[in-house]
Amino acid sequence: MRICVSTLFAMLLTMLFSFPAYAGLNLDVSPPSVNLPPAPAGEMTGFVEVVLSNVGNQDLSIQQLILTGPDSTDFTLATNCPGQVLNPSQSCSAFIALPAVFIGDYVASLDIQSQAGLISVPLSGTITEADDGACNLGRNFGRKSRSGILFPLFAAVFIFSLRIWRKIT
């Protein structure tokens, strides 16, 4: 019996990739994405629970949960999952909220690192204008932009000019 080397190599690759390294490790995340309820500026959205469940047949270690993305620093994460070892059918929870001050749409991701790999949960939320007629700040207030620096610059020039004018008169 003669076996071609390429056939033997193909059989070896098939066997290697038929048995994944994470066999028996399976993490279910529910919900798969989070859209937080809208909240007025200056208030916090309600917390939304994200449940991590071990649906595999082996113990599963949760290594870390971190917020990533363009607005990740605006979201709040409360959890005790990192460092836990979940037995099969066991779960833990993470709670997400958006306590933003600035009006606008916010997006980020909750990245969950476990023995089963990395799972990314998209997050979104909207901060709206307050209903009480209070002064709301636009989302770009306090952020560096060309228009944001012009007013302080003109104010400084005006004050400086006023001081010179007082010295002359």
C-alpha positions as CSV (number, residue, x, y, z in Angstrom):
1,M,0.0,0.0,0.0
2,R,1.3,3.3,-1.1
3,I,0.3,6.6,0.6
4,C,1.1,9.9,-0.9
5,V,2.8,12.4,1.5
6,S,0.3,15.1,0.6
7,T,-2.6,12.8,1.5
8,L,-1.0,11.9,4.8
9,F,-0.4,15.6,5.5
10,A,-4.1,16.4,4.7
11,M,-5.3,13.6,7.0
12,L,-3.0,15.0,9.8
13,L,-4.4,18.5,9.4
14,T,-8.0,17.2,9.4
15,M,-7.4,15.4,12.7
16,L,-5.7,18.4,14.3
17,F,-8.5,20.8,13.4
18,S,-11.3,18.4,14.2
19,F,-10.6,18.6,17.9
20,P,-10.4,22.3,18.9
21,A,-8.2,23.3,21.8
22,Y,-11.3,24.7,23.6
23,A,-13.4,21.5,23.3
24,G,-15.9,21.6,26.2
25,L,-15.4,25.3,26.9
26,N,-18.3,27.4,25.9
27,L,-19.4,30.8,27.2
28,D,-22.8,32.2,26.4
29,V,-23.3,36.0,26.8
30,S,-26.9,37.3,27.0
31,P,-27.9,39.7,25.6
32,P,-25.4,39.6,22.7
33,S,-25.5,43.5,22.4
34,V,-26.7,46.2,24.8
35,N,-28.7,49.3,23.8
36,L,-29.2,51.3,27.0
37,P,-32.4,53.2,27.5
38,P,-32.1,57.0,26.8
39,A,-31.6,59.3,29.7
40,P,-31.6,63.1,30.1
41,A,-28.2,64.9,30.4
42,G,-26.9,64.8,33.9
43,E,-28.7,61.6,34.9
44,M,-27.7,58.0,34.6
45,T,-29.3,55.4,32.3
46,G,-30.7,52.4,34.1
47,F,-28.3,49.5,34.5
48,V,-28.6,46.7,32.0
49,E,-27.5,43.2,33.1
50,V,-25.2,41.1,30.9
51,V,-25.2,37.4,32.0
52,L,-22.2,35.2,31.3
53,S,-23.1,31.5,31.4
54,N,-20.9,28.5,31.2
55,V,-22.8,26.3,28.7
56,G,-19.9,23.9,28.2
57,N,-19.0,20.7,30.1
58,Q,-15.8,21.9,31.8
59,D,-15.0,24.6,34.4
60,L,-14.5,28.0,32.7
61,S,-12.3,30.8,34.0
62,I,-13.3,34.4,33.4
63,Q,-10.1,36.4,33.1
64,Q,-11.2,40.0,32.5
65,L,-14.0,42.3,31.4
66,I,-13.0,45.6,30.0
67,L,-14.7,48.5,28.2
68,T,-13.1,49.5,24.9
69,G,-14.1,51.7,22.0
70,P,-14.5,55.4,21.3
71,D,-16.7,56.2,24.3
72,S,-15.6,53.5,26.7
73,T,-14.7,56.0,29.4
74,D,-18.2,57.3,29.5
75,F,-19.8,53.9,30.3
76,T,-19.9,52.4,33.8
77,L,-19.1,48.6,34.4
78,A,-20.0,46.9,37.7
79,T,-19.1,43.2,38.0
80,N,-17.4,40.5,40.1
81,C,-16.9,38.1,37.2
82,P,-13.1,38.5,36.6
83,G,-11.2,35.8,38.5
84,Q,-14.2,33.5,38.9
85,V,-14.2,29.9,37.7
86,L,-17.7,29.0,36.5
87,N,-18.8,25.4,36.8
88,P,-20.9,24.0,34.0
89,S,-24.4,25.7,34.1
90,Q,-23.1,28.4,36.4
91,S,-23.2,32.1,35.6
92,C,-22.1,35.6,36.7
93,S,-23.3,39.1,35.8
94,A,-22.0,42.4,34.6
95,F,-24.0,45.6,34.9
96,I,-23.6,48.4,32.3
97,A,-24.8,52.0,32.6
98,L,-24.2,55.4,31.0
99,P,-23.9,58.3,33.4
100,A,-23.0,60.9,30.8
101,V,-23.4,64.7,31.1
102,F,-23.1,65.6,27.4
103,I,-26.0,65.1,24.9
104,G,-25.3,62.6,22.1
105,D,-25.0,59.0,21.1
106,Y,-22.4,56.8,22.7
107,V,-20.8,53.5,21.5
108,A,-18.3,51.1,23.1
109,S,-17.7,47.4,23.6
110,L,-17.6,45.1,26.6
111,D,-14.7,42.7,25.9
112,I,-14.9,39.5,27.8
113,Q,-11.7,37.4,28.0
114,S,-12.1,33.8,29.2
115,Q,-10.6,30.4,28.5
116,A,-13.1,30.0,25.7
117,G,-11.6,33.1,24.0
118,L,-12.6,36.7,23.5
119,I,-16.2,37.8,23.2
120,S,-17.1,41.4,22.3
121,V,-20.5,42.8,23.3
122,P,-21.4,46.0,21.4
123,L,-22.8,48.8,23.7
124,S,-24.7,51.9,22.8
125,G,-26.7,54.6,24.5
126,T,-28.2,58.0,24.0
127,I,-28.1,61.0,26.3
128,T,-31.0,63.5,25.5
129,E,-31.8,67.0,26.5
130,A,-33.1,67.4,30.0
131,D,-36.9,67.9,30.3
132,D,-36.6,70.5,33.1
133,G,-35.3,73.3,30.9
134,A,-32.0,73.2,32.7
135,C,-28.9,74.4,30.8
136,N,-27.5,71.5,28.9
137,L,-24.1,71.3,27.5
138,G,-23.5,70.1,24.0
139,R,-21.3,67.0,23.6
140,N,-18.3,69.0,22.4
141,F,-18.3,71.3,25.4
142,G,-15.0,71.1,27.1
143,R,-13.4,69.2,24.2
144,K,-10.6,70.8,22.2
145,S,-11.8,72.2,18.9
146,R,-11.0,75.2,16.8
147,S,-14.2,77.0,17.6
148,G,-13.9,76.1,21.3
149,I,-10.6,78.0,21.6
150,L,-11.7,81.2,19.7
151,F,-14.0,82.6,22.5
152,P,-11.3,82.4,25.2
153,L,-8.8,83.9,22.8
154,F,-11.0,86.8,21.9
155,A,-11.9,87.3,25.6
156,A,-8.2,87.5,26.5
157,V,-7.5,90.0,23.7
158,F,-10.5,92.1,24.8
159,I,-9.4,92.2,28.4
160,F,-5.8,93.0,27.5
161,S,-7.0,95.8,25.2
162,L,-9.2,97.2,27.9
163,R,-6.3,97.3,30.3
164,I,-4.1,99.2,27.8
165,W,-7.0,101.6,27.0
166,R,-7.4,102.4,30.8
167,K,-3.7,103.1,31.0
168,I,-3.9,105.5,28.1
169,T,-6.9,107.4,29.3
